Each structure stands twice: as structure tokens, then as C-alpha cells.
Amino acid sequence: MKKIASFTVAVGLMACIAATASAADVTSTTSGSATVTGATYTNQFETIITPADIHPATPMIILTKTTAFHFTVGSTTTPAGWLGAQTIDTTGQIMTDKWGNEWREIYTWLGKAWIKVPASAYVINPSM
């Protein structure tokens, strides 16, 4: 049954394309060759966004080893999960716990979470 339905849809689609193509017949042509000059296209556009304008919106962190993430800042309980070595995007929120450790809020598959930035990680701050 599925094959029949697929075949019917394919034939119908081909019929629509054929009908559209036959409706756009050219009835006359001009003799000679036409030339296109720069004056033909008067609306010259200017690039609005350049590569220099593109910046990451929030800092990125490159983790070089497995790192735990938590749902609260300064958590000493069992972590909510672990992240392997990868580049992760942050929300831009930065907190410091009472021991002076830097915590950054990140996006994970479980929602937003916090990681204590390890010394081996690289933080890439966007240039303004």
C-alpha cells in the first residue's frame, strides 16, 4: 500500500512540474544578441556585515580534561554530570565562590549548569 501511495505522489508531482513547464512557453524571440552593461543594473549593493563584525556573543571555554558540572555555584555535592574535553558555550554569567574559584554558567543537555573553571581550561573572551 505504501508503494502505491508513493508512486501516486511521484506521478502527481511530475504532472505538476510538466504542466508548469508547458505553461511558460516562449512565443517569440529577438534576433541578434543583447548586451548587458553596468548601467543595466543600477542598484549596486554594499556589504552590510563584514567578517570583522562577527564576534561570538559570549565567552567560550575549551576544556582539556573531564570536568564536573553542577546546578548550583560552589556545590560540593555529587556533580549533576561530567563533560569531556570539548569547547563549550557559556551564558556569560561569572561567579566567584568563597574560596576564590571562578564558576561560569554553561549550556548543557540538561539545561543551564555551572562549572568550576579548571586551571587547564582556556577561556576565549569575545573581542568588542
ChimeraX attribute file (.defattr): number of C-alpha atoms within 10 A of each C-alpha:
attribute: neighborCount
match mode: 1-to-1
recipient: residues
	/A:1	6
	/A:2	7
	/A:3	8
	/A:4	9
	/A:5	10
	/A:6	11
	/A:7	12
	/A:8	12
	/A:9	12
	/A:10	12
	/A:11	12
	/A:12	12
	/A:13	12
	/A:14	12
	/A:15	12
	/A:16	11
	/A:17	11
	/A:18	11
	/A:19	11
	/A:20	11
	/A:21	10
	/A:22	9
	/A:23	8
	/A:24	8
	/A:25	8
	/A:26	7
	/A:27	5
	/A:28	6
	/A:29	6
	/A:30	6
	/A:31	6
	/A:32	6
	/A:33	6
	/A:34	7
	/A:35	6
	/A:36	8
	/A:37	8
	/A:38	7
	/A:39	7
	/A:40	8
	/A:41	8
	/A:42	8
	/A:43	7
	/A:44	6
	/A:45	6
	/A:46	6
	/A:47	5
	/A:48	6
	/A:49	8
	/A:50	7
	/A:51	6
	/A:52	6
	/A:53	9
	/A:54	11
	/A:55	11
	/A:56	13
	/A:57	14
	/A:58	15
	/A:59	18
	/A:60	19
	/A:61	19
	/A:62	16
	/A:63	20
	/A:64	15
	/A:65	13
	/A:66	12
	/A:67	18
	/A:68	17
	/A:69	25
	/A:70	21
	/A:71	16
	/A:72	16
	/A:73	20
	/A:74	18
	/A:75	14
	/A:76	8
	/A:77	8
	/A:78	9
	/A:79	15
	/A:80	13
	/A:81	13
	/A:82	12
	/A:83	15
	/A:84	11
	/A:85	13
	/A:86	13
	/A:87	16
	/A:88	15
	/A:89	17
	/A:90	22
	/A:91	16
	/A:92	13
	/A:93	12
	/A:94	14
	/A:95	15
	/A:96	13
	/A:97	12
	/A:98	8
	/A:99	7
	/A:100	8
	/A:101	14
	/A:102	17
	/A:103	22
	/A:104	21
	/A:105	22
	/A:106	21
	/A:107	13
	/A:108	15
	/A:109	6
	/A:110	9
	/A:111	8
	/A:112	15
	/A:113	21
	/A:114	26
	/A:115	24
	/A:116	20
	/A:117	19
	/A:118	16
	/A:119	9
	/A:120	10
	/A:121	16
	/A:122	14
	/A:123	15
	/A:124	14
	/A:125	14
	/A:126	12
	/A:127	10
	/A:128	8
